[in-house]
Amino acid sequence: MKTGIDPTPFRKFPADLILASGLPFIAAGLAAAAIFSLDGYAWLGCYAFALLLSLLGTAALFRAKLPLYRRRIFFSLGAKGLPATEATIYRIGIALSLAGIVGAILLTLASLLWQ
């Protein structure tokens, strides 16, 4: 017998209502304001964090592709041919790398536009 509150109420929340509410636009505006207000050591710290994300993503990609490298398959695209656990690590590595790259690009653009 189940009692209590459903732990996953937001999984069923319609995505179009989130977009129509304007929350993504508010979040993007707040993020842009935060990025444009960075200077000095705060900017360097955020840039170092973006580079760290990229490096962690690269390490995860290498770890995920290790079984293919051991089979002497050095050039392959995607998670094709990877076991399930390595495919998950591959997706995490891609996400971390992309987050780091996008963060570094945004910080660089913000510093160029702020001058």
C-alpha contacts under 8 A as a table, 3 or more apart, distances in Angstrom:
res1	aa1	res2	aa2	distance
6	D	9	P	6.19
8	T	11	R	5.67
8	T	12	K	7.64
9	P	12	K	5.99
9	P	13	F	7.03
10	F	13	F	4.93
13	F	17	L	7.78
14	P	17	L	5.58
14	P	18	I	6.89
15	A	18	I	5.18
15	A	19	L	6.44
16	D	19	L	5.09
16	D	20	A	6.04
17	L	20	A	4.91
17	L	21	S	5.98
18	I	21	S	5.25
18	I	22	G	6.93
18	I	23	L	6.53
18	I	24	P	7.57
19	L	22	G	5.57
19	L	23	L	6.65
19	L	24	P	6.41
20	A	23	L	7.96
22	G	25	F	5.33
22	G	26	I	6.29
23	L	26	I	5.08
23	L	27	A	6.09
24	P	27	A	5.06
24	P	28	A	6.07
25	F	28	A	5.03
25	F	29	G	6.11
26	I	29	G	5.11
26	I	30	L	6.19
27	A	30	L	5.14
27	A	31	A	6.08
28	A	31	A	5.06
28	A	32	A	6.08
29	G	32	A	5.10
29	G	33	A	6.15
30	L	33	A	5.09
30	L	34	A	6.13
31	A	34	A	5.05
31	A	35	I	6.13
32	A	35	I	5.08
32	A	36	F	6.09
33	A	36	F	5.20
33	A	37	S	6.13
34	A	37	S	5.23
34	A	38	L	6.64
35	I	38	L	5.53
35	I	106	L	7.88
35	I	107	L	6.70
35	I	110	A	6.71
36	F	110	A	5.68
36	F	111	S	7.51
36	F	114	W	7.03
38	L	42	A	5.85
38	L	43	W	5.16
39	D	42	A	5.80
39	D	43	W	5.05
39	D	44	L	7.91
40	G	43	W	5.54
40	G	44	L	6.47
41	Y	44	L	4.94
41	Y	45	G	5.97
42	A	45	G	5.07
42	A	46	C	6.23
43	W	46	C	5.18
43	W	47	Y	6.10
43	W	107	L	7.55
44	L	47	Y	5.04
44	L	48	A	6.01
45	G	48	A	5.05
45	G	49	F	6.15
46	C	49	F	4.98
46	C	50	A	6.24
46	C	107	L	7.98
47	Y	50	A	5.01
47	Y	51	L	6.26
47	Y	103	G	7.51
47	Y	104	A	5.95
47	Y	107	L	6.84
48	A	51	L	5.06
48	A	52	L	6.07
49	F	52	L	4.92
49	F	53	L	6.20
49	F	100	G	7.74
50	A	53	L	5.12
50	A	54	S	6.37
50	A	99	A	7.40
50	A	100	G	4.29
50	A	101	I	6.90
50	A	103	G	5.59
50	A	104	A	5.64
51	L	54	S	5.02
51	L	55	L	6.20
51	L	100	G	5.86
51	L	101	I	7.57
51	L	104	A	7.09
52	L	55	L	5.04
52	L	56	L	6.09
52	L	100	G	7.31
53	L	56	L	5.14
53	L	57	G	6.11
53	L	96	L	5.56
53	L	97	S	6.21
53	L	99	A	6.99
53	L	100	G	4.87
54	S	57	G	5.05
54	S	58	T	6.17
54	S	96	L	6.05
54	S	97	S	4.23
54	S	98	L	7.19
54	S	99	A	7.32
54	S	100	G	4.63
54	S	101	I	6.44
55	L	58	T	5.01
55	L	59	A	6.20
55	L	97	S	7.17
56	L	59	A	5.08
56	L	60	A	6.16
56	L	93	G	7.21
56	L	96	L	6.87
56	L	97	S	7.35
57	G	60	A	5.03
57	G	61	L	6.13
57	G	92	I	7.15
57	G	93	G	3.98
57	G	94	I	6.16
57	G	95	A	7.18
57	G	96	L	4.65
57	G	97	S	4.50
58	T	61	L	5.04
58	T	62	F	6.21
58	T	93	G	6.29
58	T	94	I	7.92
58	T	97	S	6.45
59	A	62	F	5.09
59	A	63	R	6.13
59	A	93	G	7.39
60	A	63	R	4.99
60	A	64	A	6.05
60	A	89	I	6.17
60	A	90	Y	6.49
60	A	92	I	7.23
60	A	93	G	4.75
61	L	64	A	5.10
61	L	65	K	6.15
61	L	89	I	7.09
61	L	90	Y	5.23
61	L	93	G	5.05
61	L	94	I	7.01
62	F	65	K	5.21
62	F	66	L	6.08
63	R	66	L	5.25
63	R	86	E	7.76
63	R	89	I	7.68
64	A	67	P	7.26
64	A	82	L	7.75
64	A	86	E	4.64
64	A	87	A	6.73
64	A	89	I	5.64
64	A	90	Y	5.23
65	K	68	L	5.39
65	K	69	Y	6.36
65	K	82	L	7.45
65	K	86	E	7.32
65	K	90	Y	7.52
66	L	69	Y	4.97
66	L	70	R	6.20
67	P	70	R	5.14
67	P	71	R	6.51
67	P	82	L	7.47
68	L	71	R	5.10
68	L	72	R	6.40
68	L	73	I	5.21
68	L	74	F	6.91
68	L	81	G	7.76
68	L	82	L	7.37
69	Y	72	R	4.84
69	Y	73	I	5.25
69	Y	74	F	5.56
70	R	73	I	7.39
73	I	76	S	7.14
76	S	80	K	7.83
77	L	80	K	7.18
79	A	82	L	5.58
79	A	87	A	5.41
79	A	90	Y	6.69
79	A	91	R	7.98
82	L	86	E	5.90
82	L	87	A	5.65
83	P	86	E	5.40
83	P	87	A	6.08
84	A	87	A	5.04
84	A	88	T	6.38
85	T	88	T	5.22
85	T	89	I	6.40
86	E	89	I	4.94
86	E	90	Y	5.97
87	A	90	Y	4.88
87	A	91	R	6.29
88	T	91	R	5.17
88	T	92	I	6.29
89	I	92	I	5.05
89	I	93	G	6.07
90	Y	93	G	5.03
90	Y	94	I	6.22
91	R	94	I	5.09
91	R	95	A	6.19
92	I	95	A	5.09
92	I	96	L	6.13
93	G	96	L	5.16
93	G	97	S	6.04
94	I	97	S	5.18
94	I	98	L	6.07
95	A	98	L	5.23
95	A	99	A	6.05
96	L	99	A	5.11
96	L	100	G	6.16
97	S	100	G	5.19
97	S	101	I	6.13
98	L	101	I	5.05
98	L	102	V	5.98
99	A	102	V	5.25
99	A	103	G	5.98
100	G	103	G	5.07
100	G	104	A	6.09
101	I	104	A	5.17
101	I	105	I	6.16
102	V	105	I	5.12
102	V	106	L	6.09
103	G	106	L	5.16
103	G	107	L	6.13
104	A	107	L	5.17
104	A	108	T	6.08
105	I	108	T	5.09
105	I	109	L	6.08
106	L	109	L	5.12
106	L	110	A	6.00
107	L	110	A	5.02
107	L	111	S	6.18
108	T	111	S	5.18
108	T	112	L	6.22
109	L	112	L	5.06
109	L	113	L	6.03
110	A	113	L	5.21
110	A	114	W	5.92
111	S	114	W	5.14
111	S	115	Q	6.54
112	L	115	Q	5.73
